[in-house]
């Protein structure tokens, strides 16, 4: 059975989309090929994203920040489903040829969290948990 290719899209591809990619791969990697990209890639995965995913036993440290353009033909292979996790990325997502389903699941950007290191971690954990809940409710169930 062919795995459904799911691409999580955000602006920088450093926080939300990276966590979503790791979560889906861990929870349902037998059914989905989990991918992520950014409209304007930051070029790195945010260290706090890596840390809060590690807290739940998921290693995303080898994931990379990449451009949505890498999935456009003729060189790239389009996904079956694009889930934008921020409104900016939803607006900037290019049109793909063929039948690419699209969905929009906006989440707060934890990279904008302020305060102490612990307060920032609380925000990253909250967003991670919201993404996991949405995945379980709408995609995996």
Secondary structure, 3 states (H helix, E strand, C coil): CCCEEEEEEECCCCCHHHHHHHHHHHHHCCCEEEEEEECCCCCCCCHHHHHHHHHCCCCCCCCCCCEHHHHCCCCCCCCCEEEECCHHHHHHCCCCCCCCEEEECCCCCHHHCCCCHHHHHHHHHHHHHHHHHHHHHHHHC
